[in-house]
Amino acid sequence: MRIDMWLDTCDPWSYLGLRHLRAALEDFEHRVEVYLHAFLLDPELDGPVDKPRIVALVESGAATLEEVRESDERMQAHGAREGIRFDFDNLIIAPTSRAHRVIA
């Protein structure tokens, strides 16, 4: 079986999804090949954003303040169940293309 997965290095959903996939495959009896593919959440981003993440998201129209807070709380709860602490308050929005090149 072949599984193709697209993910961005900065996306917590991608990270948790890959982590859950790997855990599920540990007990899977059949041969599985997992192919990871780069996906840029913001391919237009050419440099770090010089403002807090929550402000940038709201100003861009990506989400309302309430939606960002609810999403962050949900992700932090998912992370906590996995023993992961997501620190969205100190997160810097920056291009991930270089990180993808390093991985490749």
PyMOL commands that set and color helices and strands:
alter all, ss='L'
color gray80, all
select helices_A, chain A and resi 12-26+53-60+65-82+88-90+97-103
alter helices_A, ss='H'
color red, helices_A
select strands_A, chain A and resi 2-7+33-38
alter strands_A, ss='S'
color yellow, strands_A
deselect
rebuild
show_as cartoon
